[in-house]
Amino acid sequence: MSSEIEVVEDVQPLKQSDGVVANGNGYYGGGNNGVVGGFVDDESLRNDVYTVAAYGDLEKLQRLVEYEGRSLSEPDGLGYYALQWAALNNRTAAAQYIIEHGGDIHAADHNGQTALHWSAVRGAIQVADILLQEGARVHAADIYGYQVTHVATQYGQTAFLYHIVSKWNADPDIPDYSGSSPLHWAAYKGFADCIRLLLFLDADRGRQDKEGCTPLHWAAIKGNLEACTVLVQAGKKEDLMITDNSGLTPAQLASEKNHRQVAFFLVGSIASSLVNDCSYAELYPHLFIFLIHPFLQGNARRLLEKRCDGNNRLGRLSKLSLAPVLLFIILVMLVTYTQSVITASNLPKLTAGFGLLAWMGVFLASAGLVMFYRCSSKDPGYIKMNALDRQNMKDSERLLKIEINNPILLAGNWSQLCATCKIVRPLRAKHCSTCDRCVEQFDHHCPWRNKWDFFLFLVLEVSAMLSTGAVAITRIVTDPLAPSPFFPWINHAFTHHIGAITFLIVDFFLFFGVAALTVVQASQV
């Protein structure tokens, strides 16, 4: 399969053909089991500038250079420089000393990697600053076209990536020689925080590499569900339908690799997006997934059964979630109550006082509907997006440059980034999957800005259910035509007052659920 990545070591070019394999522990040495940058943690073995630089032993480094005449400009036996080892392990003092005593900041190993590349592996921000202050080229590329931003995303160094872009103007969307951008690498490796930051920095999520793969393709190939979720939420329907050089979409690749959860998510995203435009033809290439995975088949069928006709009304109604259902229930209950309890011809006429109580329930329910409309249509606290409108934000090639010197980002709170709205969310704000906007103080889409409308809606409806239920019971019990014995009375009630009985049963079950929700909401006010 042309989109397969044959990775032998930690990183190599995103391509099918065999790339140049890195050294024994990846391009940059190890770091486990007592090993620092590929060197064993043994004091007696620190007899060369490379090992000493890796450990940051400045005193011994000075002795080797100033008294024993060791060179800092020559590579070791593997072709790596002392400055690279210092950069790898963030040895700032050693790095500064090496630069001041002949170390070349532009020196590259056999892979074309400089010390700046190595500093990105473990997020050595301090050493990177020293190198760049001394003139290191932030856009320097190795033999594969990897710049420092590529390396940072290959190792999930989100803080380093943010720093190098915000302070040193590194390019977060530059492709390497295989056409893979840092976003491709972050998606392939499954580093969701890197993906959020890159999307926030306006990286092109639809860029295709030489294999024809987008970042979503690589996330699907590796089965990285969180990466796929972030990319899909920040993208558009067309991203799901892009095919690679083999003609496969991300969903098809995930299914081919047996990543069932990812395949289900991607196919579900395709099906739900088609609700709004009713384009069956685009779903046909993915039907084989339904045949292979029965679980996907059942869920996808349920999604498709909810599709709309050509006028697309259901697509618009779907944005309202359960609001139309709730409105329908309330209206049906009101009509049933009015016809079967208040104005029923087989029940006695209402007295003035009792009639006022009976119609009070209708008034309370109607007032509740007003509050229901207000809390459904009112701005729940949307946070302004960094775009003129939603359509421009989704489809434009580039966005306005975003100010990224934000305290939340400086603190490394990457989960506060919304890749969809291109904003840094304040605390307690979340992205609503229903309205596809970030909402302040999000609370199951009953946020505090319109919480009083929702709370009053609950109080009014609970009061209406109490009063209408009491009126219905009174009307049935006081029916003068009903027989006295219990069982004949039950038979009479179900025969002559079935509408009122049905209303009472539904009212009874709804009351306990709504009353419990009202108590919970009241405890939070």
N, C-alpha and C positions, 0 to 999 in steps of 0.2 A: 504494500500500500504506500503510495507516494508521499503520504503525509506523516509517515512514521519517523520518529526521532530515535536513531540508534546511538544512545548515550552510553559510552563505556565508562567515563569518569564523570566528575562533577559537572563540568560544562564543556560543550563543544558546539559548533555551529548547528543551528536548527535546519537540518537537511537530511535527506534520506541517505545519500552517499556517505562513505566513511570519511570522517574528518580527521584532523591531526589529534591524536590522543595526548592528553596532558601527562604530567609526571605522575608518580605513584599515588599521590594524594590529591589529585586535581592540579590545576595550574599553580596553586599557591601553597603547596605543602599541606601538612596535616593540622594537628591542633588537639589531638586526643591522647589519652593514656600517657601523660607526662611528656608529650611532645609539643614544642612551641615552634610553629612555623617550620616543621620538618626536622627539628633538632631535638635530641634526647636531653632531658633535664638532668644533666650530670656536670657538676662544677669542673671536674677534671678534664672534660672534653671541650671546654670553652677556650680553645687555643687559636682561634682564627677570628677575623673581624666579622665574618658572616654570622657565626653562632653568637658572638658577643653582641652584635647589633640586634639580633633577633630577641635576645634577653634584655636588651637595654642596659647592659652593664657598662656604664659610661667610664668608670674608673679603669677597667681593664681595656676598654676600647682606646682610651687615651694612651695607655702604656704600650699597646700593640702598635699604634700609629706613630707616637712621638719617640719611643725608645727603641722599638724593634723595626721601625721603618716599613710597616705593612701598608700596602696600597689600598685605598678606598675606591679607586676608579676601575679596578679589574673585577671581572665576574668570578664566581666560584666554579667548581668543576661541572656543575649543571647549567652554567650560563646565567646565574642570577647574581644580582649585585647586593652589596651590604645595605644600601639605601632601601632596596625593596624589602629586605627582611625587617628592617626597622619600621618601615611603613606598614607592613602586614600586621605587626603587633602593637602599633600605635606608640612606639618608643620615640617620644617627641625630642627628648634631650639628645638621644643618639642620632636621630635624623638631622637635627640642627648641627650637631658636631660634624657629621659626615659631609654635609653640604659645605660647611666652612673649611673643610680640609680636603677638598678635591673631589668629592662625590658629585657625579653628573646627574642632575635631576631629569635630564632627557634620555639617560641611558636606558636602552631597551634590551630585553632578553631575546631568546630565539623565537618567542611567540610575538615579539613586538610590544610586550607589556612593559610599561614604565612603573616607577614607584607609585605614581598616582593611581594606576590601575590596582595595584596591590593594596593600597590604603582603603579601597572601596570594599574589599572582601570581608573585612570584619568591622567596617564602619569607623575607621580611624579618622575622625573628623579633624582632630588637632594636627595630625601629621599632614593631612591633605591641605589644611590652611597654610602650613609652613611651606609646603611644596609650591602651592599656587602663588604665595607671596614672593617666593624666590624665582618665579617665572615659568613654572610648569604649565604646559599647554592643556587646558581643560578639555579641548576637543581632540586631543591626540588619540589615534586609533591603532589597534594592533593588527596583526596579519589577517584577522577575521573581520575587521571593521568595528571591533568592540571599543566603544568609548567608556569613560568612567561611569556614565549613567547605565550602560548595559551591565557592567560588572556589579554595580550596586543592586540592580534588580535581580541578577542571577543568584545573589546571596541574600536577598530579602532585607537589605539594609535601608529601610525606609527613611530613617532619620538622616542618614548620610545623603541619600538621594535628595531629600528636601533641602538640606543645607547647601549642597553643591549647585542646585538649581537656583535657589533663592539668593544666595550670596555671590556665586561665581558665574551665574548665567549659563550653566551647562544646558545643553539641548536635551529635553526629556523625551523627544519624539524622533530622534535621529535613527535611521535604519543602519544596520550593519551590512556587510557585503552580501549576505544572503537575503537581505530585505527585511530582516526582523528588527523591530523597534524594541526599546525597553519594555513596552507594554506586552509584546509577544512573549518576552522572557518571563515577566512577572506572571502572566497567565499560565505559561507552561510549568513554571515552578510552583504555582499555587499560592503566591504571596498576595493575599487579598489587600493588605494595607498598602503595598506598593501599587496595586491596581487602582485603589481609590485615589491615591495621591496623583498618579499619572493621569487619570481621567479628570481629576480636579484641575490639573495643569493643562488640560485640553489636548491630551494625546489622542491621536487618530485611532479610534477603536475599529475602524473598517479597513485599515491598511492591510494589504495582502503581500506576503513575502514571495520569494521565488517559487515556493511550492503552492502558491495560491491561497495560503492559509492566513486567516485573521487571528487576532489573539483569542477569540472565542473558539476557533478550531483547535488551537493548542490546548486550551483549558479542557475542552471536551475529550481530546485524545488521552490526556493524562487522568481524566476523571476527577478534576478539581471542581467540586460542586460549588464551593463558596466563590471561587473565581468566576465560574459561569454565572452565578447569581448576580454578582456585582456588575459584570459586563452586560448582562441582559437588562437589568434594571436601568442602567445608564444609557442603553442603546435604543434601537428601534426595530421594527419588524424585519426590515431589509437585512439587518445584521444576521438574523437567524437563517436567512435563505441564501446567503453567499456560499458559493461552491468553490472548492479548491481545484487544483489541476486535474484531479481524478473525478470531478463532478459530484463530490460529496459535501453535504452540509454538516455543520457541527453536530446536529442531532444524529445523523447517519453515522458519523465517525464514532460518537459515543456508544451507539448501539453495536457497531462493529467490534469495538474494544470491550464489549460486555460491561460497560459502566451503566448499569440499568437505572440507577437513581438519577444520574446526569441526563441520560436519554429521556427519561420520563419528564424531567423538569423542562428540557428544551422543547420536546414535542408539545407539552402542555402550554408552554409559552407561545409556540406557533399557533396552536389551536385557539387560545384565548385572544391572541392578536387578530385572528381572522374573524372574530365575532363582529368586529367593527366594520369590516369591508366585505365579508361574505365571499371570499375568493377560494373556492374549493380546489381549484386547479393547483394552487401552491402547496396543498397538503398531500396530494397524491404521491409524490416521491417518498414520503415518510410512512406510507401505509405498511411497508414491509416490517417496520418496527412493531406495529400493532400485532402483526401475525406472529412475530418471534416472541414477543413478551405479552402474555395474556393480561397481566396486571396493567400494562400500558394501554392495552386495547380497551379494557372496560372504562378506564378513566378518560381516555381520549374520546370515546364514544359519548360519554355523558357530557363532555364539553361541547361536542359537535351538535348534540341534540338541542342544546340551548341557543343555537345560532339563530340569527334573525333573517327576515326576508329582505328584499332589495331596498326597502325604505330605511333599513338600519335602525328602527326604533328600539329594538331590544338592546342593541349596542349602546345606545344612549341611556336606556333604563338601567343597564348593568352597572353604570357608574354610581347609581343611587343605592346599590347593594340591596338591603332588605326593606328600605323605606317604602316602596310601593306595596309590598306584602302587608306591612304593618298598617298602612293607610287603608288597604282593602278590608282587613279584619275589623278595624274600628268602624268603618262605614257600614259593613254588613251587620255588625252588632247593633248599631244605632237604628238601622231600618227594621231589624227583627224586633227590637225592643218597642219601637213606636207602634208597629202594626200588631204585634202579638200580645203586648202588655197594656199599653196606654189606650189605644183605640180599638181593641178587640171587641167585636160585636157580641161575642158570647160571654162577655164579662160585664158587670154593672158599670154604669157611668161613674166617672170620678167626681168626688166632691171638690169644692173649690180648694180647700186646704191640702187635701191629698193630691189633687191634680198639680198644685204648685210644686210639691215634693217630687212628683213623678217627672215633670218637665225640667226640674232642677238637674236631674241626671243627664238629660240631653244637653242642657246648657254647659255643664261641667265637661262633658265629653267633647263638645264643640270648641270650648275654650282650650282644651288640651290639644286639639288639632291645630289651633293657631300657634301654640307653643311648639308643636311638632314641626310645623312648616318653618318657623323661625330657626330652630336648631338644625334643621336639614339644609336650609338655604343660606344661613348666615356664615360669614367668614369665620372658621374655627380658630384662626390664628396662623394663617399661612405666612411662611417666611418668604420674603421677596427673593426671587431667583436672579442669578447673574446672567440674565438674558432678557431681550425685549419681550419675548413671549415663548411659550412652550414649543411651538413649531420651529421657530428660529433656533432655539436651543438644541433641538433634536437633529436638525438637518443641515445646519450651517457647517461649512468646512472648518472655520476657525471661530473662536469666541473672542470677545474683548479680553484684553490682558487682565488677569485677576490679581489683586493685591494679596500676596500670600504670607506677608509678615504678620501672621496672626498668633496671639499668645497660645491659643489651643494647639496650633501646629508646632510651635516652638516647644511645647511641653510633650509633644509626641502622642497626643490623643487622636490617633488616625481614625478611630471609629466615629469621630464627630464629623468626618468629611462625608458629604453627600455627593457622590459622583453623578447623580441624576440631576439635581438642582444646581450643582456647581457652587455650593456654599459650605461654610463651616458652621455646623449646627450648634446653637447654644445648648446648654445643659437642659435635659428633660425634653428636648425636641426630638422628634422622630419623623421618618419618612412614611407617609401613609400609602399603603399599596393600593387602596381603593381610588383615592383622588390623585395619586401620583404626585403629591406635593409634600414638602416638609411642613410640619405643624408644630407650633410652640406648645410646650407643656402637654404633649400628646398623652391621651388617656383613652384608648380604645375609641378614638374619634368622638369622644365627649370631652373635649379640652376645656380648661377653666374659663376661656374667654366666653364661650356660650354655654357653660355648664348650668347656669341658672335657668335658662330656657328649657334645657333638658330636664332639670330637676322639677320645675313647675309642671312640665308635661306629665311626668310620672305622678306627682301629687294630684293633679286634676283628674287623671285617668283612674287612679286608685279610688278617689272620692266618688267618681262617676260609677265605678263598678260596685262600690258599697251601696250607694243610694238606689241604683237601678235594680240591684239584686234584692234589696229589701222590699222595694215596690213590687217586683215580680212575685216574690214569695207571698206577700200580703194579698195580692190580687188572686193568686191561685187558691190560697187557704180560705179566703172569705167568699169564695164563689157560692152563692145561695143554692145553686142547682146541684152542687156536689153531694153525693150520699154520705152518711155519717160513718159507716164501717170503713176500716182502713183500706182493705184490699179493693173494695168497690170504688173507694175514693181515688186510689192510685190509678185504677183502670180508667176512671172518668177523666182524671187530669191528663193522662197520656193520650186519651182519645180526643178530647175537646180542646186541650191547651198544649199541643205538642210543640208549637212555636215558642211559647213561654218556657216550657221545660227545657227545650234545646238551648235557649238563651241562658237559662240558669246554669246548666251544666258547663257551657263554655265560659261563662262569666266566673264560675267557681274556680276552674283551673287557671284561667288567666290572672285572677286576683292574687293568688299566692305567689306566682312568679314575679309579677310587677311589684307587689308589696315588698318582697324580699329585695328586689333591685332598688326600690325607693329607700329602704332602710340603709342599704350599703352606701348609696349616694349621699344620704343625709349625714352619715357618719364622717364623710369626707369634706363636708362643707365647712 
